[in-house]
Amino acid sequence: MQAVISGQLNVDAAQVTPEAEFVKDLGADSLDIVELIMALEERFGIEIPDEQAEKIVNVGDVMRYIEKQLI
C-alpha cells in the first residue's frame, strides 16, 4: 500500500506514514486523491464508495478501510 501511495503521489515512501494527511503532508490535490483511490481499488480488488472516500484524510484512514474490506 505504501508503494502505491508513494508512487501515485510522487513522494518518498518514508513520508507515507499512518499519520500523514494526503493534502497537508503529501501535497495531494483533489485529482490526485481520486486517482489514488482508483489505483488502490485496482491494486486490492475492492471498491471504495464516494461517501467513504470523502472521509479518508490520512494514510491510516485508507489502511484501516482496506483492511476491513479484505477480512
N, CA, C, O and CB atoms as a CASP TS submission, in Angstrom:
PFRMAT TS
TARGET T0000
AUTHOR 0000-0000-0000
METHOD Language model
MODEL 1
PARENT N/A
ATOM      1  N   MET     1       0.828  -1.184   0.000  1.00  0.00           N
ATOM      2  CA  MET     1       0.000   0.000   0.000  1.00  0.00           C
ATOM      3  C   MET     1       0.875   1.252   0.000  1.00  0.00           C
ATOM      4  O   MET     1       0.577   2.226  -0.691  1.00  0.00           O
ATOM      5  CB  MET     1      -0.943  -0.004   1.207  1.00  0.00           C
ATOM      6  N   GLN     2       1.943   1.219   0.771  1.00  0.00           N
ATOM      7  CA  GLN     2       2.858   2.351   0.835  1.00  0.00           C
ATOM      8  C   GLN     2       3.443   2.647  -0.541  1.00  0.00           C
ATOM      9  O   GLN     2       3.576   3.809  -0.924  1.00  0.00           O
ATOM     10  CB  GLN     2       3.979   2.079   1.844  1.00  0.00           C
ATOM     11  N   ALA     3       3.793   1.600  -1.285  1.00  0.00           N
ATOM     12  CA  ALA     3       4.368   1.784  -2.621  1.00  0.00           C
ATOM     13  C   ALA     3       3.358   2.409  -3.578  1.00  0.00           C
ATOM     14  O   ALA     3       3.715   3.272  -4.380  1.00  0.00           O
ATOM     15  CB  ALA     3       4.856   0.445  -3.180  1.00  0.00           C
ATOM     16  N   VAL     4       2.110   1.982  -3.499  1.00  0.00           N
ATOM     17  CA  VAL     4       1.066   2.547  -4.364  1.00  0.00           C
ATOM     18  C   VAL     4       0.893   4.029  -4.056  1.00  0.00           C
ATOM     19  O   VAL     4       0.829   4.854  -4.968  1.00  0.00           O
ATOM     20  CB  VAL     4      -0.282   1.792  -4.177  1.00  0.00           C
ATOM     21  N   ILE     5       0.817   4.364  -2.784  1.00  0.00           N
ATOM     22  CA  ILE     5       0.606   5.758  -2.383  1.00  0.00           C
ATOM     23  C   ILE     5       1.798   6.621  -2.775  1.00  0.00           C
ATOM     24  O   ILE     5       1.620   7.688  -3.361  1.00  0.00           O
ATOM     25  CB  ILE     5       0.361   5.854  -0.869  1.00  0.00           C
ATOM     26  N   SER     6       3.012   6.174  -2.459  1.00  0.00           N
ATOM     27  CA  SER     6       4.187   6.989  -2.782  1.00  0.00           C
ATOM     28  C   SER     6       4.355   7.133  -4.286  1.00  0.00           C
ATOM     29  O   SER     6       4.723   8.206  -4.763  1.00  0.00           O
ATOM     30  CB  SER     6       5.451   6.375  -2.171  1.00  0.00           C
ATOM     31  N   GLY     7       4.092   6.076  -5.038  1.00  0.00           N
ATOM     32  CA  GLY     7       4.204   6.150  -6.490  1.00  0.00           C
ATOM     33  C   GLY     7       3.153   7.045  -7.109  1.00  0.00           C
ATOM     34  O   GLY     7       3.447   7.813  -8.024  1.00  0.00           O
ATOM     35  N   GLN     8       1.940   6.952  -6.621  1.00  0.00           N
ATOM     36  CA  GLN     8       0.836   7.741  -7.170  1.00  0.00           C
ATOM     37  C   GLN     8       1.005   9.231  -6.865  1.00  0.00           C
ATOM     38  O   GLN     8       0.664  10.077  -7.691  1.00  0.00           O
ATOM     39  CB  GLN     8      -0.500   7.243  -6.610  1.00  0.00           C
ATOM     40  N   LEU     9       1.528   9.547  -5.691  1.00  0.00           N
ATOM     41  CA  LEU     9       1.668  10.947  -5.281  1.00  0.00           C
ATOM     42  C   LEU     9       3.078  11.494  -5.492  1.00  0.00           C
ATOM     43  O   LEU     9       3.354  12.653  -5.183  1.00  0.00           O
ATOM     44  CB  LEU     9       1.288  11.092  -3.828  1.00  0.00           C
ATOM     45  N   ASN    10       3.966  10.654  -6.019  1.00  0.00           N
ATOM     46  CA  ASN    10       5.354  11.061  -6.270  1.00  0.00           C
ATOM     47  C   ASN    10       6.029  11.624  -5.021  1.00  0.00           C
ATOM     48  O   ASN    10       6.648  12.687  -5.056  1.00  0.00           O
ATOM     49  CB  ASN    10       5.398  12.095  -7.382  1.00  0.00           C
ATOM     50  N   VAL    11       5.897  10.892  -3.930  1.00  0.00           N
ATOM     51  CA  VAL    11       6.564  11.273  -2.687  1.00  0.00           C
ATOM     52  C   VAL    11       7.438  10.113  -2.231  1.00  0.00           C
ATOM     53  O   VAL    11       7.233   8.972  -2.644  1.00  0.00           O
ATOM     54  CB  VAL    11       5.529  11.661  -1.583  1.00  0.00           C
ATOM     55  N   ASP    12       8.404  10.406  -1.385  1.00  0.00           N
ATOM     56  CA  ASP    12       9.281   9.386  -0.832  1.00  0.00           C
ATOM     57  C   ASP    12       8.461   8.458   0.062  1.00  0.00           C
ATOM     58  O   ASP    12       7.606   8.912   0.822  1.00  0.00           O
ATOM     59  CB  ASP    12      10.455  10.030  -0.039  1.00  0.00           C
ATOM     60  N   ALA    13       8.724   7.175  -0.034  1.00  0.00           N
ATOM     61  CA  ALA    13       7.978   6.187   0.755  1.00  0.00           C
ATOM     62  C   ALA    13       8.077   6.461   2.256  1.00  0.00           C
ATOM     63  O   ALA    13       7.157   6.134   3.004  1.00  0.00           O
ATOM     64  CB  ALA    13       8.491   4.780   0.454  1.00  0.00           C
ATOM     65  N   ALA    14       9.180   7.054   2.698  1.00  0.00           N
ATOM     66  CA  ALA    14       9.349   7.357   4.121  1.00  0.00           C
ATOM     67  C   ALA    14       8.336   8.386   4.616  1.00  0.00           C
ATOM     68  O   ALA    14       8.059   8.454   5.814  1.00  0.00           O
ATOM     69  CB  ALA    14      10.759   7.860   4.382  1.00  0.00           C
ATOM     70  N   GLN    15       7.783   9.184   3.712  1.00  0.00           N
ATOM     71  CA  GLN    15       6.779  10.186   4.082  1.00  0.00           C
ATOM     72  C   GLN    15       5.401   9.562   4.284  1.00  0.00           C
ATOM     73  O   GLN    15       4.529  10.169   4.905  1.00  0.00           O
ATOM     74  CB  GLN    15       6.701  11.271   3.013  1.00  0.00           C
ATOM     75  N   VAL    16       5.204   8.358   3.765  1.00  0.00           N
ATOM     76  CA  VAL    16       3.894   7.709   3.801  1.00  0.00           C
ATOM     77  C   VAL    16       3.749   6.957   5.121  1.00  0.00           C
ATOM     78  O   VAL    16       3.998   5.754   5.206  1.00  0.00           O
ATOM     79  CB  VAL    16       3.711   6.741   2.589  1.00  0.00           C
ATOM     80  N   THR    17       3.340   7.700   6.143  1.00  0.00           N
ATOM     81  CA  THR    17       3.117   7.143   7.473  1.00  0.00           C
ATOM     82  C   THR    17       1.616   7.165   7.760  1.00  0.00           C
ATOM     83  O   THR    17       0.883   7.909   7.108  1.00  0.00           O
ATOM     84  CB  THR    17       3.911   7.940   8.562  1.00  0.00           C
ATOM     85  N   PRO    18       1.145   6.373   8.715  1.00  0.00           N
ATOM     86  CA  PRO    18      -0.292   6.367   9.010  1.00  0.00           C
ATOM     87  C   PRO    18      -0.854   7.750   9.353  1.00  0.00           C
ATOM     88  O   PRO    18      -2.019   8.034   9.072  1.00  0.00           O
ATOM     89  CB  PRO    18      -0.567   5.425  10.153  1.00  0.00           C
ATOM     90  N   GLU    19      -0.036   8.602   9.952  1.00  0.00           N
ATOM     91  CA  GLU    19      -0.498   9.926  10.360  1.00  0.00           C
ATOM     92  C   GLU    19      -0.463  10.945   9.228  1.00  0.00           C
ATOM     93  O   GLU    19      -1.060  12.015   9.351  1.00  0.00           O
ATOM     94  CB  GLU    19       0.337  10.425  11.506  1.00  0.00           C
ATOM     95  N   ALA    20       0.221  10.638   8.127  1.00  0.00           N
ATOM     96  CA  ALA    20       0.395  11.599   7.033  1.00  0.00           C
ATOM     97  C   ALA    20      -0.937  11.898   6.349  1.00  0.00           C
ATOM     98  O   ALA    20      -1.621  10.996   5.865  1.00  0.00           O
ATOM     99  CB  ALA    20       1.408  11.065   6.006  1.00  0.00           C
ATOM    100  N   GLU    21      -1.291  13.189   6.320  1.00  0.00           N
ATOM    101  CA  GLU    21      -2.512  13.613   5.642  1.00  0.00           C
ATOM    102  C   GLU    21      -2.206  13.816   4.163  1.00  0.00           C
ATOM    103  O   GLU    21      -1.175  14.384   3.802  1.00  0.00           O
ATOM    104  CB  GLU    21      -3.086  14.917   6.277  1.00  0.00           C
ATOM    105  N   PHE    22      -3.114  13.344   3.315  1.00  0.00           N
ATOM    106  CA  PHE    22      -2.872  13.386   1.874  1.00  0.00           C
ATOM    107  C   PHE    22      -2.667  14.804   1.358  1.00  0.00           C
ATOM    108  O   PHE    22      -1.739  15.044   0.585  1.00  0.00           O
ATOM    109  CB  PHE    22      -4.023  12.742   1.140  1.00  0.00           C
ATOM    110  N   VAL    23      -3.501  15.738   1.762  1.00  0.00           N
ATOM    111  CA  VAL    23      -3.405  17.108   1.251  1.00  0.00           C
ATOM    112  C   VAL    23      -2.305  17.877   1.973  1.00  0.00           C
ATOM    113  O   VAL    23      -1.402  18.423   1.339  1.00  0.00           O
ATOM    114  CB  VAL    23      -4.751  17.838   1.404  1.00  0.00           C
ATOM    115  N   LYS    24      -2.383  17.919   3.283  1.00  0.00           N
ATOM    116  CA  LYS    24      -1.474  18.753   4.077  1.00  0.00           C
ATOM    117  C   LYS    24      -0.025  18.262   4.045  1.00  0.00           C
ATOM    118  O   LYS    24       0.894  19.058   3.852  1.00  0.00           O
ATOM    119  CB  LYS    24      -1.953  18.804   5.511  1.00  0.00           C
ATOM    120  N   ASP    25       0.180  16.969   4.231  1.00  0.00           N
ATOM    121  CA  ASP    25       1.539  16.438   4.361  1.00  0.00           C
ATOM    122  C   ASP    25       2.127  15.895   3.064  1.00  0.00           C
ATOM    123  O   ASP    25       3.336  15.975   2.848  1.00  0.00           O
ATOM    124  CB  ASP    25       1.550  15.357   5.385  1.00  0.00           C
ATOM    125  N   LEU    26       1.277  15.344   2.199  1.00  0.00           N
ATOM    126  CA  LEU    26       1.785  14.707   0.981  1.00  0.00           C
ATOM    127  C   LEU    26       1.528  15.537  -0.275  1.00  0.00           C
ATOM    128  O   LEU    26       1.888  15.119  -1.376  1.00  0.00           O
ATOM    129  CB  LEU    26       1.156  13.343   0.819  1.00  0.00           C
ATOM    130  N   GLY    27       0.913  16.701  -0.122  1.00  0.00           N
ATOM    131  CA  GLY    27       0.744  17.629  -1.232  1.00  0.00           C
ATOM    132  C   GLY    27      -0.254  17.215  -2.295  1.00  0.00           C
ATOM    133  O   GLY    27      -0.176  17.688  -3.429  1.00  0.00           O
ATOM    134  N   ALA    28      -1.187  16.346  -1.954  1.00  0.00           N
ATOM    135  CA  ALA    28      -2.170  15.875  -2.936  1.00  0.00           C
ATOM    136  C   ALA    28      -3.263  16.920  -3.143  1.00  0.00           C
ATOM    137  O   ALA    28      -3.645  17.636  -2.217  1.00  0.00           O
ATOM    138  CB  ALA    28      -2.792  14.535  -2.484  1.00  0.00           C
ATOM    139  N   ASP    29      -3.760  16.990  -4.384  1.00  0.00           N
ATOM    140  CA  ASP    29      -4.945  17.805  -4.643  1.00  0.00           C
ATOM    141  C   ASP    29      -6.116  16.851  -4.885  1.00  0.00           C
ATOM    142  O   ASP    29      -5.955  15.634  -4.790  1.00  0.00           O
ATOM    143  CB  ASP    29      -4.726  18.774  -5.872  1.00  0.00           C
ATOM    144  N   SER    30      -7.282  17.396  -5.195  1.00  0.00           N
ATOM    145  CA  SER    30      -8.472  16.548  -5.323  1.00  0.00           C
ATOM    146  C   SER    30      -8.329  15.526  -6.447  1.00  0.00           C
ATOM    147  O   SER    30      -8.796  14.396  -6.308  1.00  0.00           O
ATOM    148  CB  SER    30      -9.704  17.409  -5.567  1.00  0.00           C
ATOM    149  N   LEU    31      -7.699  15.898  -7.551  1.00  0.00           N
ATOM    150  CA  LEU    31      -7.492  14.952  -8.649  1.00  0.00           C
ATOM    151  C   LEU    31      -6.536  13.842  -8.227  1.00  0.00           C
ATOM    152  O   LEU    31      -6.760  12.674  -8.547  1.00  0.00           O
ATOM    153  CB  LEU    31      -6.947  15.678  -9.895  1.00  0.00           C
ATOM    154  N   ASP    32      -5.472  14.199  -7.512  1.00  0.00           N
ATOM    155  CA  ASP    32      -4.534  13.189  -7.007  1.00  0.00           C
ATOM    156  C   ASP    32      -5.256  12.168  -6.132  1.00  0.00           C
ATOM    157  O   ASP    32      -4.994  10.968  -6.221  1.00  0.00           O
ATOM    158  CB  ASP    32      -3.397  13.858  -6.211  1.00  0.00           C
ATOM    159  N   ILE    33      -6.151  12.644  -5.298  1.00  0.00           N
ATOM    160  CA  ILE    33      -6.860  11.747  -4.386  1.00  0.00           C
ATOM    161  C   ILE    33      -7.776  10.807  -5.157  1.00  0.00           C
ATOM    162  O   ILE    33      -7.849   9.619  -4.845  1.00  0.00           O
ATOM    163  CB  ILE    33      -7.670  12.550  -3.360  1.00  0.00           C
ATOM    164  N   VAL    34      -8.475  11.328  -6.161  1.00  0.00           N
ATOM    165  CA  VAL    34      -9.337  10.477  -6.994  1.00  0.00           C
ATOM    166  C   VAL    34      -8.501   9.403  -7.682  1.00  0.00           C
ATOM    167  O   VAL    34      -8.877   8.231  -7.690  1.00  0.00           O
ATOM    168  CB  VAL    34     -10.098  11.324  -8.050  1.00  0.00           C
ATOM    169  N   GLU    35      -7.370   9.799  -8.259  1.00  0.00           N
ATOM    170  CA  GLU    35      -6.501   8.837  -8.946  1.00  0.00           C
ATOM    171  C   GLU    35      -5.923   7.823  -7.966  1.00  0.00           C
ATOM    172  O   GLU    35      -5.791   6.644  -8.296  1.00  0.00           O
ATOM    173  CB  GLU    35      -5.365   9.566  -9.676  1.00  0.00           C
ATOM    174  N   LEU    36      -5.581   8.272  -6.771  1.00  0.00           N
ATOM    175  CA  LEU    36      -5.058   7.369  -5.749  1.00  0.00           C
ATOM    176  C   LEU    36      -6.110   6.344  -5.344  1.00  0.00           C
ATOM    177  O   LEU    36      -5.809   5.155  -5.245  1.00  0.00           O
ATOM    178  CB  LEU    36      -4.589   8.159  -4.522  1.00  0.00           C
ATOM    179  N   ILE    37      -7.334   6.792  -5.109  1.00  0.00           N
ATOM    180  CA  ILE    37      -8.420   5.878  -4.741  1.00  0.00           C
ATOM    181  C   ILE    37      -8.606   4.832  -5.839  1.00  0.00           C
ATOM    182  O   ILE    37      -8.759   3.645  -5.550  1.00  0.00           O
ATOM    183  CB  ILE    37      -9.746   6.659  -4.500  1.00  0.00           C
ATOM    184  N   MET    38      -8.591   5.272  -7.096  1.00  0.00           N
ATOM    185  CA  MET    38      -8.754   4.338  -8.217  1.00  0.00           C
ATOM    186  C   MET    38      -7.609   3.330  -8.257  1.00  0.00           C
ATOM    187  O   MET    38      -7.840   2.146  -8.500  1.00  0.00           O
ATOM    188  CB  MET    38      -8.830   5.105  -9.551  1.00  0.00           C
ATOM    189  N   ALA    39      -6.380   3.783  -8.023  1.00  0.00           N
ATOM    190  CA  ALA    39      -5.224   2.884  -8.029  1.00  0.00           C
ATOM    191  C   ALA    39      -5.317   1.865  -6.894  1.00  0.00           C
ATOM    192  O   ALA    39      -5.001   0.690  -7.083  1.00  0.00           O
ATOM    193  CB  ALA    39      -3.921   3.689  -7.910  1.00  0.00           C
ATOM    194  N   LEU    40      -5.747   2.313  -5.722  1.00  0.00           N
ATOM    195  CA  LEU    40      -5.894   1.399  -4.588  1.00  0.00           C
ATOM    196  C   LEU    40      -7.010   0.392  -4.834  1.00  0.00           C
ATOM    197  O   LEU    40      -6.875  -0.782  -4.491  1.00  0.00           O
ATOM    198  CB  LEU    40      -6.171   2.183  -3.301  1.00  0.00           C
ATOM    199  N   GLU    41      -8.112   0.844  -5.428  1.00  0.00           N
ATOM    200  CA  GLU    41      -9.210  -0.072  -5.757  1.00  0.00           C
ATOM    201  C   GLU    41      -8.722  -1.160  -6.711  1.00  0.00           C
ATOM    202  O   GLU    41      -9.031  -2.338  -6.535  1.00  0.00           O
ATOM    203  CB  GLU    41     -10.397   0.699  -6.384  1.00  0.00           C
ATOM    204  N   GLU    42      -7.963  -0.753  -7.717  1.00  0.00           N
ATOM    205  CA  GLU    42      -7.456  -1.724  -8.696  1.00  0.00           C
ATOM    206  C   GLU    42      -6.455  -2.675  -8.057  1.00  0.00           C
ATOM    207  O   GLU    42      -6.515  -3.884  -8.282  1.00  0.00           O
ATOM    208  CB  GLU    42      -6.805  -1.001  -9.881  1.00  0.00           C
ATOM    209  N   ARG    43      -5.539  -2.139  -7.266  1.00  0.00           N
ATOM    210  CA  ARG    43      -4.485  -2.947  -6.655  1.00  0.00           C
ATOM    211  C   ARG    43      -5.047  -3.992  -5.694  1.00  0.00           C
ATOM    212  O   ARG    43      -4.569  -5.126  -5.656  1.00  0.00           O
ATOM    213  CB  ARG    43      -3.502  -2.052  -5.921  1.00  0.00           C
ATOM    214  N   PHE    44      -6.064  -3.607  -4.918  1.00  0.00           N
ATOM    215  CA  PHE    44      -6.591  -4.506  -3.896  1.00  0.00           C
ATOM    216  C   PHE    44      -7.901  -5.172  -4.285  1.00  0.00           C
ATOM    217  O   PHE    44      -8.448  -5.951  -3.505  1.00  0.00           O
ATOM    218  CB  PHE    44      -6.782  -3.756  -2.624  1.00  0.00           C
ATOM    219  N   GLY    45      -8.416  -4.882  -5.475  1.00  0.00           N
ATOM    220  CA  GLY    45      -9.637  -5.524  -5.957  1.00  0.00           C
ATOM    221  C   GLY    45     -10.861  -5.196  -5.124  1.00  0.00           C
ATOM    222  O   GLY    45     -11.725  -6.045  -4.905  1.00  0.00           O
ATOM    223  N   ILE    46     -10.927  -3.958  -4.664  1.00  0.00           N
ATOM    224  CA  ILE    46     -12.063  -3.524  -3.850  1.00  0.00           C
ATOM    225  C   ILE    46     -12.685  -2.284  -4.476  1.00  0.00           C
ATOM    226  O   ILE    46     -12.156  -1.719  -5.433  1.00  0.00           O
ATOM    227  CB  ILE    46     -11.626  -3.240  -2.385  1.00  0.00           C
ATOM    228  N   GLU    47     -13.819  -1.873  -3.914  1.00  0.00           N
ATOM    229  CA  GLU    47     -14.434  -0.611  -4.322  1.00  0.00           C
ATOM    230  C   GLU    47     -14.542   0.276  -3.091  1.00  0.00           C
ATOM    231  O   GLU    47     -14.987  -0.163  -2.031  1.00  0.00           O
ATOM    232  CB  GLU    47     -15.842  -0.840  -4.979  1.00  0.00           C
ATOM    233  N   ILE    48     -14.130   1.524  -3.244  1.00  0.00           N
ATOM    234  CA  ILE    48     -14.246   2.497  -2.167  1.00  0.00           C
ATOM    235  C   ILE    48     -15.320   3.492  -2.598  1.00  0.00           C
ATOM    236  O   ILE    48     -15.071   4.329  -3.465  1.00  0.00           O
ATOM    237  CB  ILE    48     -12.864   3.214  -1.863  1.00  0.00           C
ATOM    238  N   PRO    49     -16.513   3.411  -2.001  1.00  0.00           N
ATOM    239  CA  PRO    49     -17.603   4.314  -2.392  1.00  0.00           C
ATOM    240  C   PRO    49     -17.230   5.779  -2.163  1.00  0.00           C
ATOM    241  O   PRO    49     -16.431   6.093  -1.281  1.00  0.00           O
ATOM    242  CB  PRO    49     -18.878   3.974  -1.612  1.00  0.00           C
ATOM    243  N   ASP    50     -17.813   6.665  -2.960  1.00  0.00           N
ATOM    244  CA  ASP    50     -17.512   8.093  -2.856  1.00  0.00           C
ATOM    245  C   ASP    50     -17.724   8.626  -1.443  1.00  0.00           C
ATOM    246  O   ASP    50     -16.916   9.409  -0.945  1.00  0.00           O
ATOM    247  CB  ASP    50     -18.370   8.877  -3.830  1.00  0.00           C
ATOM    248  N   GLU    51     -18.812   8.203  -0.798  1.00  0.00           N
ATOM    249  CA  GLU    51     -19.083   8.716   0.549  1.00  0.00           C
ATOM    250  C   GLU    51     -18.012   8.277   1.539  1.00  0.00           C
ATOM    251  O   GLU    51     -17.729   8.996   2.498  1.00  0.00           O
ATOM    252  CB  GLU    51     -20.457   8.247   1.030  1.00  0.00           C
ATOM    253  N   GLN    52     -17.415   7.112   1.324  1.00  0.00           N
ATOM    254  CA  GLN    52     -16.315   6.658   2.180  1.00  0.00           C
ATOM    255  C   GLN    52     -15.027   7.385   1.816  1.00  0.00           C
ATOM    256  O   GLN    52     -14.262   7.772   2.700  1.00  0.00           O
ATOM    257  CB  GLN    52     -16.121   5.131   2.056  1.00  0.00           C
ATOM    258  N   ALA    53     -14.785   7.571   0.533  1.00  0.00           N
ATOM    259  CA  ALA    53     -13.572   8.252   0.078  1.00  0.00           C
ATOM    260  C   ALA    53     -13.497   9.670   0.639  1.00  0.00           C
ATOM    261  O   ALA    53     -12.409  10.162   0.938  1.00  0.00           O
ATOM    262  CB  ALA    53     -13.523   8.290  -1.455  1.00  0.00           C
ATOM    263  N   GLU    54     -14.640  10.323   0.784  1.00  0.00           N
ATOM    264  CA  GLU    54     -14.669  11.683   1.326  1.00  0.00           C
ATOM    265  C   GLU    54     -14.227  11.733   2.781  1.00  0.00           C
ATOM    266  O   GLU    54     -13.791  12.781   3.257  1.00  0.00           O
ATOM    267  CB  GLU    54     -16.062  12.263   1.199  1.00  0.00           C
ATOM    268  N   LYS    55     -14.331  10.617   3.493  1.00  0.00           N
ATOM    269  CA  LYS    55     -13.946  10.558   4.907  1.00  0.00           C
ATOM    270  C   LYS    55     -12.461  10.249   5.089  1.00  0.00           C
ATOM    271  O   LYS    55     -11.932  10.372   6.194  1.00  0.00           O
ATOM    272  CB  LYS    55     -14.778   9.508   5.630  1.00  0.00           C
ATOM    273  N   ILE    56     -11.794   9.854   4.020  1.00  0.00           N
ATOM    274  CA  ILE    56     -10.388   9.468   4.103  1.00  0.00           C
ATOM    275  C   ILE    56      -9.519  10.721   4.053  1.00  0.00           C
ATOM    276  O   ILE    56      -9.481  11.431   3.048  1.00  0.00           O
ATOM    277  CB  ILE    56     -10.011   8.488   2.955  1.00  0.00           C
ATOM    278  N   VAL    57      -8.821  10.977   5.160  1.00  0.00           N
ATOM    279  CA  VAL    57      -7.996  12.175   5.275  1.00  0.00           C
ATOM    280  C   VAL    57      -6.513  11.833   5.287  1.00  0.00           C
ATOM    281  O   VAL    57      -5.692  12.555   4.721  1.00  0.00           O
ATOM    282  CB  VAL    57      -8.361  12.946   6.534  1.00  0.00           C
ATOM    283  N   ASN    58      -6.177  10.717   5.941  1.00  0.00           N
ATOM    284  CA  ASN    58      -4.762  10.366   6.049  1.00  0.00           C
ATOM    285  C   ASN    58      -4.530   8.905   5.644  1.00  0.00           C
ATOM    286  O   ASN    58      -5.469   8.161   5.362  1.00  0.00           O
ATOM    287  CB  ASN    58      -4.259  10.608   7.486  1.00  0.00           C
ATOM    288  N   VAL    59      -3.274   8.531   5.627  1.00  0.00           N
ATOM    289  CA  VAL    59      -2.886   7.187   5.198  1.00  0.00           C
ATOM    290  C   VAL    59      -3.512   6.129   6.106  1.00  0.00           C
ATOM    291  O   VAL    59      -3.957   5.087   5.624  1.00  0.00           O
ATOM    292  CB  VAL    59      -1.352   7.044   5.193  1.00  0.00           C
ATOM    293  N   GLY    60      -3.549   6.385   7.401  1.00  0.00           N
ATOM    294  CA  GLY    60      -4.149   5.436   8.337  1.00  0.00           C
ATOM    295  C   GLY    60      -5.615   5.165   8.037  1.00  0.00           C
ATOM    296  O   GLY    60      -6.082   4.034   8.171  1.00  0.00           O
ATOM    297  N   ASP    61      -6.346   6.211   7.628  1.00  0.00           N
ATOM    298  CA  ASP    61      -7.764   6.038   7.285  1.00  0.00           C
ATOM    299  C   ASP    61      -7.929   5.031   6.152  1.00  0.00           C
ATOM    300  O   ASP    61      -8.760   4.127   6.234  1.00  0.00           O
ATOM    301  CB  ASP    61      -8.393   7.387   6.886  1.00  0.00           C
ATOM    302  N   VAL    62      -7.140   5.188   5.103  1.00  0.00           N
ATOM    303  CA  VAL    62      -7.273   4.300   3.945  1.00  0.00           C
ATOM    304  C   VAL    62      -6.777   2.896   4.285  1.00  0.00           C
ATOM    305  O   VAL    62      -7.331   1.909   3.801  1.00  0.00           O
ATOM    306  CB  VAL    62      -6.494   4.863   2.738  1.00  0.00           C
ATOM    307  N   MET    63      -5.737   2.800   5.114  1.00  0.00           N
ATOM    308  CA  MET    63      -5.238   1.484   5.520  1.00  0.00           C
ATOM    309  C   MET    63      -6.313   0.715   6.285  1.00  0.00           C
ATOM    310  O   MET    63      -6.561  -0.459   6.013  1.00  0.00           O
ATOM    311  CB  MET    63      -3.970   1.629   6.385  1.00  0.00           C
ATOM    312  N   ARG    64      -6.941   1.386   7.237  1.00  0.00           N
ATOM    313  CA  ARG    64      -7.986   0.726   8.037  1.00  0.00           C
ATOM    314  C   ARG    64      -9.163   0.311   7.161  1.00  0.00           C
ATOM    315  O   ARG    64      -9.701  -0.784   7.327  1.00  0.00           O
ATOM    316  CB  ARG    64      -8.473   1.659   9.166  1.00  0.00           C
ATOM    317  N   TYR    65      -9.568   1.170   6.233  1.00  0.00           N
ATOM    318  CA  TYR    65     -10.701   0.839   5.371  1.00  0.00           C
ATOM    319  C   TYR    65     -10.386  -0.388   4.514  1.00  0.00           C
ATOM    320  O   TYR    65     -11.198  -1.307   4.415  1.00  0.00           O
ATOM    321  CB  TYR    65     -11.064   2.039   4.473  1.00  0.00           C
ATOM    322  N   ILE    66      -9.213  -0.395   3.902  1.00  0.00           N
ATOM    323  CA  ILE    66      -8.848  -1.517   3.027  1.00  0.00           C
ATOM    324  C   ILE    66      -8.720  -2.805   3.838  1.00  0.00           C
ATOM    325  O   ILE    66      -9.169  -3.860   3.388  1.00  0.00           O
ATOM    326  CB  ILE    66      -7.523  -1.220   2.283  1.00  0.00           C
ATOM    327  N   GLU    67      -8.120  -2.738   5.016  1.00  0.00           N
ATOM    328  CA  GLU    67      -8.001  -3.931   5.855  1.00  0.00           C
ATOM    329  C   GLU    67      -9.373  -4.514   6.181  1.00  0.00           C
ATOM    330  O   GLU    67      -9.549  -5.732   6.149  1.00  0.00           O
ATOM    331  CB  GLU    67      -7.250  -3.599   7.151  1.00  0.00           C
ATOM    332  N   LYS    68     -10.346  -3.660   6.494  1.00  0.00           N
ATOM    333  CA  LYS    68     -11.699  -4.139   6.798  1.00  0.00           C
ATOM    334  C   LYS    68     -12.333  -4.818   5.587  1.00  0.00           C
ATOM    335  O   LYS    68     -13.056  -5.803   5.732  1.00  0.00           O
ATOM    336  CB  LYS    68     -12.584  -2.976   7.266  1.00  0.00           C
ATOM    337  N   GLN    69     -12.062  -4.295   4.403  1.00  0.00           N
ATOM    338  CA  GLN    69     -12.644  -4.863   3.192  1.00  0.00           C
ATOM    339  C   GLN    69     -12.027  -6.216   2.842  1.00  0.00           C
ATOM    340  O   GLN    69     -12.684  -7.062   2.236  1.00  0.00           O
ATOM    341  CB  GLN    69     -12.468  -3.900   2.030  1.00  0.00           C
ATOM    342  N   LEU    70     -10.787  -6.416   3.218  1.00  0.00           N
ATOM    343  CA  LEU    70     -10.082  -7.649   2.859  1.00  0.00           C
ATOM    344  C   LEU    70     -10.295  -8.773   3.862  1.00  0.00           C
ATOM    345  O   LEU    70      -9.906  -9.912   3.603  1.00  0.00           O
ATOM    346  CB  LEU    70      -8.611  -7.374   2.727  1.00  0.00           C
ATOM    347  N   ILE    71     -10.902  -8.472   4.996  1.00  0.00           N
ATOM    348  CA  ILE    71     -11.142  -9.509   6.017  1.00  0.00           C
ATOM    349  C   ILE    71     -12.394 -10.278   5.673  1.00  0.00           C
ATOM    350  O   ILE    71     -12.775 -11.194   6.402  1.00  0.00           O
ATOM    351  CB  ILE    71     -11.268  -8.888   7.432  1.00  0.00           C
TER
END
